[in-house]
Amino acid sequence: MTGRPVVLVVEDEALIRLSAVQIVEDAGYEALEAADADEAIRLLETRSDISLVFTDVHMPGTMDGLKLAHYIRDRWPPIRLMVASGVAILSERDLPSGTSFFRKPYREHSITDEMKRLLLEHC
């Protein structure tokens, strides 16, 4: 454990996931990665230090990123949530309370600014 906030990136597209992990690390946070919701839940069940989850909406597996966000909000309420999609247009009522939504392609600074805001709010 590094003492830095831990951000879990959930994205099925490997190149997009690597790019998002790089954004997280460049912002000074520790990054974990998962290719789908099932892998993300396994990490959340074994790591108590995850402060924020940044997930894509469209993913294969038992649940998409939107269902994952609702599941995390119900099971781990303190975890901050950021959801991104290049296809879905979501309104605030579609998302769990306190979740930030980003359309792809997103700007790196908008992601890092929101991570910083959410993680400061978390402390």
Buried (B, 14 or more C-beta within 10 A) or exposed (E): EEEBBBBBBBBBBEEBBBBBBEBBEEBEBBBBBBBBBBBBBEBBEEEEEBBBBBBBBBBEBEBBBBBBBBBBBEEBEEBBBBBBBBEBEBEEEBBBEEBBBBEEEBEBEEBBEBBBEBBEEEE
